[in-house]
């Protein structure tokens, strides 16, 4: 059995490496064919992407974008680990950023007090908004997919109503932008000055801490074990004494709290106010990144960096004469290739493991019979 275990572990390691390699190769092949179909040279496109994407200013841009994308990926992944599809991350982070911006604009406190208050407000708002879907699911059996989609629309309507002069917004100088009252400079979060490359947002530190907390809670605590158990089998979880309804509601609340952090890098490090051009759609990007990272904190980080790299480099390709739709095609191809590759490798690995375990058990069963025949 020891040899069998060692063999299976080696195979699991090889299969773990094979999955991303297969996905990368497949994505490159399909992307090459897409670029060729547009009448362009894929070699020149890939070379330009690598050259432009590794420039110092591009690296800072990618890290800043990846900070936001990483938080979105973690927020979605928390739901995925519970077998919940939290599509409402986009609405949760936008309404959280809006009310956090309103509070931040009204505060005149020192930064060491106002910044934590803004962040906590965003987390609380996101958690409360997600809790609506959680409560509906455990009390009425409403699918979280349907409820969160509707909550996205409601969040958009609430923001549109309140983001008007005379309500919770004001007309900025120039008369073209309606936004919340700008945050005072004391509420600006620190940034890392990288010289000509620009400023690296300080919220990257908080995003890293969120990733560590996600890894620790999910993998090293009883709560994380119960959460993963419910996600794999609600019947088994109930049999072991876990309250499935409580875990579902709690997971949605935690997912919403993390979603509330998504808009904070932009608010505290960049725009310092909430306006109509505040980034949208990041919650849906988080779904793709969580799939890319297989709900693993390190994998999500790599997926966020890849997404930021593709966004930076493919936008640059448009100025080189390539079709602007290439970005969407490449992103979609990569997500599909990763999902398909991991599923193919998972099924192959499961089949191989079953075959080897079956062969070993058959050999053990045959051994006593052979001894009896010899005797």
N, C-alpha and C positions, 0 to 999 in steps of 0.2 A: 504493500500500500504506500510505503514511503517513496518508492520509485515512481509509482503512479502519480502521487501528489506533486513530486518534483517535475514530472513530465507535463502535467496539466498546467502548473505554474509557468513553466517555460512557454508553453503554447499560449497561455493567456497574455503573457508579455509580448510575444510575437504578434498575436492578433491585435493587441492594443496599439502596436506601432503600425500594423498593416492598415487599420481603418483610416487614420488620417492621411497616410501616404496614398491610399487608393482614392480618397476624396480629392486630394490635391491634384493627382494625375488626371482624374476624370474632369475636374473643373478646368484645368489648363487646356485639355483637349477640346472640350466643348466651347470654351471661350475663344480658342484659336479658330475654330470653325465659324463662330459668330463674327469675329473680326474679318475673317477671309470673305464671308458673305457680304460684308459691306464694301469690299473692294480695297481694303487696306492691308498693310503688312503687319501681321501680329508680332513679329520679332521686333520691329521698331516700336510698337505700342508697349510691349513688355519692358523694353530697354528704357523707354521714356518714363514709365511708371516707377521703375527701380531708381533711376537717377533723380527724378523729382521728389520721390517719396522719402529718400534718405537725406535730403538737404536738411540743414539744421532748423530752418523755420518750419519745414514740413513736419519734422519730428515733434516740435512743440505743439503744432496744430493737432497732430494725431493724438498725442497724449491728452490734450485738453478735451478733444471729442471723445476719446476712449473713456475718460472719467465719467462723463454723462452716460455713455452707452453701457458701461460696466454696471452702474447702479440700476439701469433699466433691466439689464440681463439678470441680475441677482433678484430683483423684485419679481420678475416673471418666474425664475427658477424656483423660488420658494413655493409658489403655487404648483408648479410642475411636480415637485417632490411629493406633494400631497395628492397628485393626480387631479389638480384643479387647473382650469384654463382661465387665468385672470387676464382677459382682454381689456379690462378697464384700467390698466396701468396708465394709459395715456391721459384719460380724464382725471385720474387720481393725482398725477403729478402736476397737471396744469392748474387744477383748482387749489392744490396745496401751495404751488408757487404764487398764485394770485393773492391768496389771503396772507401768506408770509410777506409778500411785497407790500401789501397794505399796512400790515403791522410795522414792518421795518421802516416804512416812510414816515410813520407817526412817532417813532421812538426818538428820543434825544438822549439816550443813555450811553455810557461808555461801551466800546466795542466788545469788551470781555463779558458784558451782560447782554447787549442787544443781539449779537451774533448767535449765541446759544438759544435765545428766545425765538429768533427767526427760524432757526433749524428745527427746534422742538414744535413750533407752530405748524411748520410744513409737515412734519411727521405725524402730528396729531390729526391734521386735516386729512391727509392721505389715508390714515388708518380708519378714521370715521367714515370716509366715503367708501372704502372697501368693506367696512363692517356691514354696510347696508346689504351688499350682495351676499355676504356670509350668513347674515341672519335670515335672509330670504331663502337661502338654500337649506339651512338646517331646520327651519320652522315650517316652510311651505314647499320645500322640494323644488324651488325654482332653479333652473340651470344657471350657473354662474356666468356662462357664455352670454345668455340672453340678458340677464340683469346688468352685467358690466357694460355691454354694448349700449343699453338704454341709459345707464348712468354716465357714459361718455357724452352722450347727446345732451343730457340734463346739465352736466358740468359746463359744456360749451355754452349753453343758453344762459346759465347763471352768470358766467364770466362776461358774456356779451352784454347782459343787462346792467351789471354793476360797473363795467369798464366804460363809463360815460362821464363827461364833465357834469359836476353837480351831484354825483353819487360817490363812488369810491375812486374816481379817476379825475384827471385834470388835463387840460390842453397845454401841451408844452410850447415853448417859445418857437415861433415860426408858424404855429397854427396848423401843422400837418400831422402831428403825432399825439394820440391820446394814450396816456399811460397813468399808472399809479404814481403817487408822489415819490420822487427819487430817494433812495436811501442816503442818509448822511454819510460822509466819508469815514466816520468812526465805525460804521457797520460794514465797510469793505473788508473782505477776507484777504489775508496775506497772499502774495504771489511770489514765485521764484523768478528773479530777473536773470534771463539767459542771454542778455546782450542783444545783438541785432536780430537774434532768432525770435525775440518776443518774450512774453511772460508766461510762465507755466503756472496754471491755476493751483492755488494751495489746497483746493478741495480734493485734489488727488490723494492727499494724506488721509482724509476722512473716508474716501472711497476704498482705500486699501484696508482701513480698519473695519469697514463694513464687510469686506471680503473675508478677513480673518474671523470676525464674529460669525459669519455665515458658515464657514468651515468648522469652527469649534462647536457651535450650537447643533448643527446638523449631524456632525460626526462624532462628537465626544460627550454628549449629554443624553440623559434619559428622554428629555423632551424631543430631541432630534431623532432618537430611535423610535419613539412612539409615532412621530410624524411620518417617518419613512415607512413604518409598518402599516399605518393606515393607508398610505399611498399605494402600497403593494397589495394589501388585502384587508378590506374593512372587516370581513368576517373573522379573520385571525386576530385582528387588533381588538375587536369586541370580546373575543373569547379570552384574551389575556387581560381584560379589565380596563382597556383604554376607551375613553369616551370619544367616539368617532365624531359626534356633532360638535363637541367642544374643540376638538383638534381642527376640524374644518373651519369653524369660525375664527379660531386663534390664528390659523395659517393665513387666512384672508386679511386679517387685521395687520399681521406682521408684514405681509406682502405690500399692503397699502402704505404702511409706515415707511418702508424702504422706497416705495414709489414716490413718496413725498420728498425724498432727497434728490430726485432726478433733476429738478429745476434749480437746485441750490447752486451748483457751479456757475450757471449762467447768471443767476440773480446776484450772487455775492462776489463773483470774480469778473463779471463782464458787463452786463446791461445795467445792473443796479436799479432796475425798475421792471415792471410788467406792462407790456404794451401788446397791441394786436400782432406784432411781428415776433412775439416770443416763440421760441422753437416749438413745433408741434410734430406729432407722429413718432416721437422717440419711444413711446411705449410699445408701438408695433415693431420698431427696430429691436427692442429688447427681446421680443419673442424669437426673432431670428437668431440673435446672439446667444440666447439661452439654449437654443437647439444646437448651434455651432459648438458651444462649450459643454454640451451634454450635462448641464446643470452642475458642473464642477467649477469651483471658484477660480482655479487656474485656467481651465478651459474657457470660461466666460471672459476672463481678462484677455486671453489670446484672441478670442472672437471679437472683442471690442476694439483691440488694436488693429486687427485685420479690417474691420469695418471702417475705422477711421482712415486707414491707409488707402483703401479703395475709394472712399469718398474724396480724399485729397487728390489722388493721382488721376482718377477717371474724370474728375472735373477739369483737370489740367489738359487731358486728352482732347477735350472739346475745342480748346484753343489751338490744338495742333491739327484740326481738320477732321477729327473723328466724330461720329454721331454721339450726341449727348445721352441717348437712351442706353448706351453701352453700360453705364453704371448700374442701372436697374437689372439689365440682363446678367451681368457678371455676378451681382449680389444674389440674384435668384438662383443662378446656376450653382454657385458655391453652396448655398443652403441645401438645395436638392441633393447635390452630390454627397455632402456630409451626412445627411439623414439616411440616404440610400446606402452609402458605404458602410456606415456603422450598423445598420440593420442587417445587411448581408453578412458582414463579419460576425455579428452577434449570433445569427442563426447558424452559421458554419461552426463557430466555436462551441455552441451548445450541442450540436450534432456530434462533433468530434469527442467532446467530453462524455456524452452518453455512450458512444461506441466504446471508448476506452474503459469506462467504469463497468459496462456490461461484459467486456472481454475479461477483465480482471476478476469479476465475480464468477463468471463461468469457469475460469481456470481454478479458482479456489474451490468451487463445488466439485470439480473433476478430480482434484488432488486426493481426497480421501478414498474415492473409488479406485484410483490407480494403486494406492497403498494396499487396499484390501485384496486386489487381484494379485499383487506381488506376494503378499503373505500366503 
